Amino acid sequence: MTTAALPQSTLAHALWPSDNTMVRNVVLAVLGSLALWASAKISIPFWPVPLTMQSLVVLSLGMAFGAKLGAATVMLYLAQGAAGLPVFSGTPEKGIGIAYMIGPTGGYLLGFVLAAGVVGFLAERGWDRNLLTAAGAMLIGNIIMYAPGLAWLGAVVGWDKPVLAWGLTPFLLGDAVKLVIAAVALPGLWKLVNRFKG
């Protein structure tokens, strides 16, 4: 087995090395869930649909925190939503709690957890340290978010409806922009960390 296949330090661990990992992980999970909450409420005018930052934050948290903490952070966010807090996009106007979560966008919420875990796993193997692999990880994460999202959307609204036109194609351009942002930002942060450590 090569060292490249072994888990490496995450960005969060490099920025906040701590002997008390429980405290660090709880603090990071809470802060990450708040970032997800805020990102769900941000809408930037864009074409063909407004640009939200939530998928960027999900994938960035996974990359920065690693597989377990990244997925746990997203699960904490979902638990807040299940408890009735208006943490999701369109809440409380479109409903709250479990009723919202089992609606047409519910599959994307599951995709958030899976994607954060997978990109975190890749980050632990160094994929977040250069432009090409960071972009590859983000692309994989996007595919993982869309797979359960589209499957659930089709099951809820019916496959006779334009599921891809509603749940995929309008978002591809915005996702490409966010992919580039993350692919540049994460390796850039690693360079800063390494410079200060050196």
FIFI-255927 format. One line per field, with one value per atom (N, C-alpha, C): residue number from 0; atom name; x, z, y. Coordinates in steps of 0.1 Angstrom, whole numbers. Last residue first. Layout:
BEGIN
k: c(NUM; ...)
a: c(CA; ...)
east: c(X; ...)
up: c(Z; ...)
north: c(Y; ...)
REM end
This chain:
BEGIN
k: c(197; 197; 197; 196; 196; 196; 195; 195; 195; 194; 194; 194; 193; 193; 193; 192; 192; 192; 191; 191; 191; 190; 190; 190; 189; 189; 189; 188; 188; 188; 187; 187; 187; 186; 186; 186; 185; 185; 185; 184; 184; 184; 183; 183; 183; 182; 182; 182; 181; 181; 181; 180; 180; 180; 179; 179; 179; 178; 178; 178; 177; 177; 177; 176; 176; 176; 175; 175; 175; 174; 174; 174; 173; 173; 173; 172; 172; 172; 171; 171; 171; 170; 170; 170; 169; 169; 169; 168; 168; 168; 167; 167; 167; 166; 166; 166; 165; 165; 165; 164; 164; 164; 163; 163; 163; 162; 162; 162; 161; 161; 161; 160; 160; 160; 159; 159; 159; 158; 158; 158; 157; 157; 157; 156; 156; 156; 155; 155; 155; 154; 154; 154; 153; 153; 153; 152; 152; 152; 151; 151; 151; 150; 150; 150; 149; 149; 149; 148; 148; 148; 147; 147; 147; 146; 146; 146; 145; 145; 145; 144; 144; 144; 143; 143; 143; 142; 142; 142; 141; 141; 141; 140; 140; 140; 139; 139; 139; 138; 138; 138; 137; 137; 137; 136; 136; 136; 135; 135; 135; 134; 134; 134; 133; 133; 133; 132; 132; 132; 131; 131; 131; 130; 130; 130; 129; 129; 129; 128; 128; 128; 127; 127; 127; 126; 126; 126; 125; 125; 125; 124; 124; 124; 123; 123; 123; 122; 122; 122; 121; 121; 121; 120; 120; 120; 119; 119; 119; 118; 118; 118; 117; 117; 117; 116; 116; 116; 115; 115; 115; 114; 114; 114; 113; 113; 113; 112; 112; 112; 111; 111; 111; 110; 110; 110; 109; 109; 109; 108; 108; 108; 107; 107; 107; 106; 106; 106; 105; 105; 105; 104; 104; 104; 103; 103; 103; 102; 102; 102; 101; 101; 101; 100; 100; 100; 99; 99; 99; 98; 98; 98; 97; 97; 97; 96; 96; 96; 95; 95; 95; 94; 94; 94; 93; 93; 93; 92; 92; 92; 91; 91; 91; 90; 90; 90; 89; 89; 89; 88; 88; 88; 87; 87; 87; 86; 86; 86; 85; 85; 85; 84; 84; 84; 83; 83; 83; 82; 82; 82; 81; 81; 81; 80; 80; 80; 79; 79; 79; 78; 78; 78; 77; 77; 77; 76; 76; 76; 75; 75; 75; 74; 74; 74; 73; 73; 73; 72; 72; 72; 71; 71; 71; 70; 70; 70; 69; 69; 69; 68; 68; 68; 67; 67; 67; 66; 66; 66; 65; 65; 65; 64; 64; 64; 63; 63; 63; 62; 62; 62; 61; 61; 61; 60; 60; 60; 59; 59; 59; 58; 58; 58; 57; 57; 57; 56; 56; 56; 55; 55; 55; 54; 54; 54; 53; 53; 53; 52; 52; 52; 51; 51; 51; 50; 50; 50; 49; 49; 49; 48; 48; 48; 47; 47; 47; 46; 46; 46; 45; 45; 45; 44; 44; 44; 43; 43; 43; 42; 42; 42; 41; 41; 41; 40; 40; 40; 39; 39; 39; 38; 38; 38; 37; 37; 37; 36; 36; 36; 35; 35; 35; 34; 34; 34; 33; 33; 33; 32; 32; 32; 31; 31; 31; 30; 30; 30; 29; 29; 29; 28; 28; 28; 27; 27; 27; 26; 26; 26; 25; 25; 25; 24; 24; 24; 23; 23; 23; 22; 22; 22; 21; 21; 21; 20; 20; 20; 19; 19; 19; 18; 18; 18; 17; 17; 17; 16; 16; 16; 15; 15; 15; 14; 14; 14; 13; 13; 13; 12; 12; 12; 11; 11; 11; 10; 10; 10; 9; 9; 9; 8; 8; 8; 7; 7; 7; 6; 6; 6; 5; 5; 5; 4; 4; 4; 3; 3; 3; 2; 2; 2; 1; 1; 1; 0; 0; 0)
a: c(N; CA; C; N; CA; C; N; CA; C; N; CA; C; N; CA; C; N; CA; C; N; CA; C; N; CA; C; N; CA; C; N; CA; C; N; CA; C; N; CA; C; N; CA; C; N; CA; C; N; CA; C; N; CA; C; N; CA; C; N; CA; C; N; CA; C; N; CA; C; N; CA; C; N; CA; C; N; CA; C; N; CA; C; N; CA; C; N; CA; C; N; CA; C; N; CA; C; N; CA; C; N; CA; C; N; CA; C; N; CA; C; N; CA; C; N; CA; C; N; CA; C; N; CA; C; N; CA; C; N; CA; C; N; CA; C; N; CA; C; N; CA; C; N; CA; C; N; CA; C; N; CA; C; N; CA; C; N; CA; C; N; CA; C; N; CA; C; N; CA; C; N; CA; C; N; CA; C; N; CA; C; N; CA; C; N; CA; C; N; CA; C; N; CA; C; N; CA; C; N; CA; C; N; CA; C; N; CA; C; N; CA; C; N; CA; C; N; CA; C; N; CA; C; N; CA; C; N; CA; C; N; CA; C; N; CA; C; N; CA; C; N; CA; C; N; CA; C; N; CA; C; N; CA; C; N; CA; C; N; CA; C; N; CA; C; N; CA; C; N; CA; C; N; CA; C; N; CA; C; N; CA; C; N; CA; C; N; CA; C; N; CA; C; N; CA; C; N; CA; C; N; CA; C; N; CA; C; N; CA; C; N; CA; C; N; CA; C; N; CA; C; N; CA; C; N; CA; C; N; CA; C; N; CA; C; N; CA; C; N; CA; C; N; CA; C; N; CA; C; N; CA; C; N; CA; C; N; CA; C; N; CA; C; N; CA; C; N; CA; C; N; CA; C; N; CA; C; N; CA; C; N; CA; C; N; CA; C; N; CA; C; N; CA; C; N; CA; C; N; CA; C; N; CA; C; N; CA; C; N; CA; C; N; CA; C; N; CA; C; N; CA; C; N; CA; C; N; CA; C; N; CA; C; N; CA; C; N; CA; C; N; CA; C; N; CA; C; N; CA; C; N; CA; C; N; CA; C; N; CA; C; N; CA; C; N; CA; C; N; CA; C; N; CA; C; N; CA; C; N; CA; C; N; CA; C; N; CA; C; N; CA; C; N; CA; C; N; CA; C; N; CA; C; N; CA; C; N; CA; C; N; CA; C; N; CA; C; N; CA; C; N; CA; C; N; CA; C; N; CA; C; N; CA; C; N; CA; C; N; CA; C; N; CA; C; N; CA; C; N; CA; C; N; CA; C; N; CA; C; N; CA; C; N; CA; C; N; CA; C; N; CA; C; N; CA; C; N; CA; C; N; CA; C; N; CA; C; N; CA; C; N; CA; C; N; CA; C; N; CA; C; N; CA; C; N; CA; C; N; CA; C; N; CA; C; N; CA; C; N; CA; C; N; CA; C; N; CA; C; N; CA; C; N; CA; C; N; CA; C; N; CA; C; N; CA; C; N; CA; C; N; CA; C; N; CA; C; N; CA; C; N; CA; C; N; CA; C; N; CA; C; N; CA; C; N; CA; C; N; CA; C; N; CA; C; N; CA; C; N; CA; C)
east: c(58; 72; 79; 33; 40; 55; 27; 28; 35; 27; 37; 39; 7; 20; 31; -15; -12; 2; -13; -12; -8; -19; -6; -3; -45; -34; -20; -58; -57; -46; -55; -49; -48; -70; -55; -48; -95; -90; -75; -99; -98; -91; -101; -91; -88; -123; -111; -99; -143; -138; -124; -146; -143; -137; -154; -141; -137; -178; -167; -154; -193; -190; -178; -195; -189; -184; -210; -196; -189; -233; -225; -211; -243; -240; -231; -248; -238; -234; -267; -254; -244; -293; -283; -269; -311; -310; -298; -307; -301; -301; -321; -307; -302; -348; -339; -324; -363; -366; -355; -352; -354; -357; -354; -341; -342; -383; -375; -361; -409; -396; -386; -430; -427; -413; -431; -437; -435; -423; -413; -418; -433; -437; -427; -427; -436; -440; -414; -424; -433; -396; -405; -417; -381; -389; -399; -369; -378; -387; -353; -364; -374; -335; -343; -355; -324; -332; -341; -311; -320; -329; -293; -306; -316; -277; -282; -294; -266; -277; -284; -246; -257; -269; -228; -234; -246; -221; -228; -235; -207; -220; -228; -186; -195; -208; -173; -178; -188; -165; -174; -180; -148; -161; -170; -128; -135; -149; -119; -124; -132; -109; -120; -127; -88; -99; -111; -72; -79; -90; -65; -72; -79; -53; -64; -72; -45; -41; -54; -56; -43; -38; -76; -79; -67; -67; -74; -76; -56; -48; -55; -72; -62; -55; -90; -81; -70; -105; -96; -86; -119; -110; -100; -136; -127; -116; -149; -141; -131; -164; -153; -144; -180; -172; -161; -194; -186; -176; -207; -198; -188; -224; -214; -203; -241; -233; -221; -254; -246; -236; -266; -256; -247; -284; -272; -261; -304; -296; -283; -311; -307; -299; -321; -309; -303; -344; -333; -320; -362; -357; -345; -376; -361; -354; -403; -396; -381; -404; -409; -400; -393; -398; -405; -387; -376; -381; -412; -404; -393; -419; -428; -420; -400; -400; -408; -396; -395; -395; -418; -407; -407; -429; -430; -417; -422; -426; -428; -416; -426; -431; -395; -406; -418; -377; -384; -384; -361; -376; -384; -336; -340; -355; -337; -336; -340; -341; -327; -326; -361; -362; -348; -366; -359; -359; -376; -385; -379; -361; -366; -375; -351; -361; -368; -331; -343; -354; -313; -319; -332; -307; -314; -320; -293; -305; -314; -270; -279; -292; -260; -265; -274; -253; -264; -269; -232; -244; -256; -215; -219; -232; -211; -217; -222; -196; -210; -217; -173; -181; -195; -164; -169; -177; -158; -167; -173; -141; -153; -163; -131; -129; -142; -133; -134; -131; -129; -121; -121; -147; -132; -124; -171; -166; -151; -172; -171; -166; -174; -163; -161; -199; -187; -174; -216; -216; -203; -210; -207; -206; -220; -206; -202; -247; -239; -224; -254; -254; -246; -256; -242; -242; -274; -274; -260; -284; -273; -273; -314; -305; -295; -311; -318; -308; -295; -309; -317; -280; -288; -285; -285; -277; -286; -284; -290; -280; -281; -274; -280; -292; -295; -290; -290; -283; -287; -300; -308; -302; -281; -295; -303; -261; -259; -272; -270; -268; -268; -269; -281; -280; -241; -251; -265; -232; -228; -237; -242; -247; -243; -228; -242; -248; -202; -205; -220; -205; -202; -205; -210; -220; -218; -186; -199; -210; -167; -167; -180; -174; -174; -175; -170; -183; -184; -142; -152; -166; -131; -129; -140; -139; -144; -142; -127; -141; -146; -99; -106; -121; -77; -91; -100; -54; -54; -69; -54; -59; -58; -50; -46; -50; -65; -68; -63; -55; -57; -60; -53; -41; -43; -80; -70; -57; -91; -95; -85; -78; -75; -80; -66; -76; -72; -39; -45; -55; -47; -38; -46; -49; -55; -44; -31; -34; -40; -24; -37; -41; 1; -9; -23; 17; 13; 2; 6; 14; 9; 8; 0; 9)
up: c(76; 72; 77; 84; 91; 89; 64; 78; 87; 42; 42; 57; 47; 46; 47; 46; 58; 58; 20; 31; 43; 7; 4; 15; 15; 19; 17; 2; 17; 22; -24; -20; -5; -25; -26; -21; -20; -11; -13; -42; -28; -19; -66; -65; -50; -62; -67; -66; -55; -45; -49; -80; -67; -57; -97; -99; -86; -85; -86; -88; -90; -76; -75; -118; -112; -97; -119; -126; -120; -107; -101; -107; -127; -113; -106; -147; -149; -136; -136; -140; -142; -130; -119; -124; -149; -146; -137; -150; -160; -156; -125; -129; -138; -120; -109; -112; -142; -130; -120; -163; -165; -152; -151; -154; -156; -151; -139; -141; -164; -169; -157; -157; -156; -161; -155; -167; -168; -130; -141; -154; -102; -113; -125; -79; -89; -100; -64; -58; -68; -81; -74; -68; -90; -99; -92; -65; -72; -82; -60; -51; -58; -82; -80; -71; -78; -90; -88; -53; -55; -66; -57; -49; -50; -77; -79; -70; -68; -77; -79; -50; -46; -55; -68; -56; -50; -84; -90; -79; -66; -72; -78; -60; -49; -55; -84; -79; -68; -85; -95; -90; -63; -63; -74; -72; -60; -59; -94; -96; -84; -81; -91; -93; -67; -59; -68; -88; -79; -71; -99; -107; -98; -78; -85; -92; -47; -60; -68; -23; -23; -36; -20; -18; -19; -20; -32; -32; 1; -5; -17; 15; 6; -3; 26; 35; 28; 4; 10; 19; 1; -9; -4; 24; 22; 12; 17; 28; 28; -5; -7; 5; 10; -1; -3; 29; 33; 23; 13; 23; 27; -1; -8; 1; 19; 11; 5; 27; 36; 29; 2; 10; 19; -4; -12; -5; 14; 16; 8; 1; 15; 18; -23; -23; -9; -15; -20; -20; -10; 1; -3; -27; -26; -16; -24; -37; -36; 11; -1; -13; 34; 25; 13; 46; 42; 33; 52; 42; 37; 72; 61; 49; 92; 84; 71; 90; 97; 87; 71; 79; 84; 42; 52; 60; 27; 20; 29; 46; 36; 29; 64; 66; 56; 36; 49; 57; 14; 12; 25; 25; 15; 14; 61; 46; 38; 87; 82; 67; 108; 94; 87; 129; 127; 112; 132; 129; 128; 134; 147; 145; 109; 113; 126; 110; 101; 105; 128; 131; 123; 113; 126; 130; 92; 89; 102; 108; 100; 97; 115; 125; 119; 89; 97; 108; 84; 75; 82; 103; 103; 95; 96; 108; 109; 72; 71; 84; 83; 73; 72; 101; 106; 96; 82; 93; 99; 61; 59; 70; 65; 63; 63; 65; 78; 77; 39; 50; 63; 24; 20; 32; 37; 36; 33; 33; 47; 46; 5; 12; 26; 1; -4; 2; 15; 18; 14; 1; 15; 19; -25; -23; -8; -19; -24; -22; -11; -2; -6; -24; -20; -12; -54; -39; -36; -79; -74; -59; -99; -88; -83; -132; -119; -109; -154; -156; -143; -140; -151; -152; -109; -119; -129; -78; -91; -101; -50; -58; -72; -19; -33; -41; 12; 3; -11; 28; 27; 17; 29; 23; 21; 42; 28; 21; 69; 62; 47; 72; 74; 67; 69; 60; 60; 91; 77; 67; 111; 110; 96; 107; 105; 104; 113; 100; 97; 140; 131; 117; 149; 151; 142; 140; 135; 137; 155; 141; 135; 181; 177; 162; 180; 183; 178; 174; 164; 167; 197; 183; 174; 216; 217; 203; 206; 208; 209; 207; 194; 195; 223; 227; 214; 211; 218; 222; 179; 193; 198; 153; 159; 174; 131; 146; 151; 106; 111; 126; 104; 102; 107; 107; 116; 116; 84; 97; 108; 64; 65; 79; 76; 69; 72; 70; 78; 70; 53; 57; 65; 50; 54; 58; 21; 36; 39; -5; -2; 13; -4; -10; -7; 5; 14; 9; -8; -9; 1; 0; 0; 0)
north: c(262; 262; 274; 270; 260; 259; 289; 294; 283; 273; 284; 288; 255; 250; 261; 273; 265; 261; 282; 291; 284; 257; 264; 274; 252; 243; 250; 273; 273; 264; 264; 277; 278; 240; 240; 253; 255; 245; 243; 273; 278; 267; 259; 269; 272; 243; 237; 246; 261; 252; 246; 275; 282; 273; 253; 261; 268; 247; 237; 244; 269; 266; 256; 267; 279; 276; 244; 245; 256; 251; 241; 241; 269; 273; 264; 250; 261; 267; 232; 227; 239; 238; 241; 238; 231; 245; 248; 202; 211; 225; 191; 190; 201; 193; 190; 189; 199; 205; 204; 184; 199; 206; 159; 165; 180; 156; 155; 162; 163; 166; 167; 134; 148; 151; 107; 113; 128; 100; 100; 105; 119; 110; 112; 132; 139; 131; 112; 120; 127; 99; 91; 99; 121; 114; 105; 128; 138; 131; 106; 109; 118; 107; 95; 98; 132; 130; 118; 127; 138; 136; 106; 103; 115; 121; 107; 105; 146; 145; 132; 139; 147; 146; 126; 118; 126; 147; 135; 127; 163; 168; 156; 146; 150; 155; 146; 133; 136; 173; 167; 154; 174; 182; 177; 157; 154; 161; 172; 159; 154; 195; 196; 183; 183; 190; 191; 174; 164; 170; 199; 189; 179; 215; 220; 208; 198; 204; 206; 189; 197; 202; 172; 186; 195; 146; 152; 167; 133; 143; 150; 116; 110; 120; 131; 124; 117; 138; 148; 141; 114; 118; 128; 116; 105; 108; 139; 139; 128; 131; 140; 142; 112; 108; 118; 128; 117; 113; 147; 151; 140; 129; 136; 141; 119; 110; 117; 143; 135; 126; 152; 160; 152; 131; 133; 142; 138; 125; 126; 161; 162; 149; 152; 160; 161; 139; 131; 139; 161; 153; 144; 177; 179; 170; 170; 167; 169; 159; 165; 163; 151; 141; 146; 176; 167; 155; 187; 193; 183; 170; 171; 178; 173; 160; 162; 209; 196; 184; 229; 227; 213; 249; 239; 237; 270; 257; 246; 290; 292; 279; 289; 281; 282; 274; 273; 286; 279; 279; 276; 258; 267; 267; 250; 247; 258; 257; 257; 255; 264; 267; 268; 235; 248; 251; 210; 220; 234; 188; 193; 205; 186; 176; 180; 206; 207; 198; 194; 207; 209; 171; 170; 183; 184; 177; 175; 192; 202; 196; 167; 176; 187; 157; 151; 159; 175; 176; 169; 165; 179; 181; 139; 142; 156; 143; 137; 139; 155; 161; 156; 135; 148; 156; 114; 112; 126; 127; 119; 118; 161; 147; 140; 189; 182; 167; 199; 204; 196; 183; 183; 189; 188; 175; 175; 216; 211; 196; 217; 223; 218; 205; 198; 204; 223; 209; 202; 247; 246; 231; 241; 245; 243; 237; 226; 229; 264; 252; 241; 288; 284; 270; 293; 292; 286; 314; 306; 305; 313; 320; 309; 300; 301; 308; 301; 303; 304; 329; 324; 309; 348; 340; 335; 363; 363; 357; 342; 352; 352; 336; 334; 346; 320; 330; 326; 301; 313; 323; 281; 278; 290; 293; 291; 287; 292; 305; 303; 264; 271; 284; 259; 253; 260; 273; 277; 272; 257; 271; 277; 234; 234; 248; 244; 239; 239; 249; 260; 256; 222; 232; 244; 210; 205; 215; 224; 225; 220; 216; 231; 232; 189; 194; 209; 187; 182; 187; 199; 205; 200; 181; 195; 201; 158; 158; 172; 162; 162; 162; 176; 173; 173; 182; 170; 166; 197; 197; 183; 220; 208; 208; 236; 235; 222; 233; 247; 247; 205; 213; 227; 198; 194; 202; 211; 215; 210; 196; 211; 215; 165; 173; 188; 143; 153; 161; 112; 123; 133; 76; 89; 100; 62; 63; 76; 64; 58; 58; 74; 83; 77; 54; 64; 73; 22; 34; 44; -12; 0; 12)
REM end
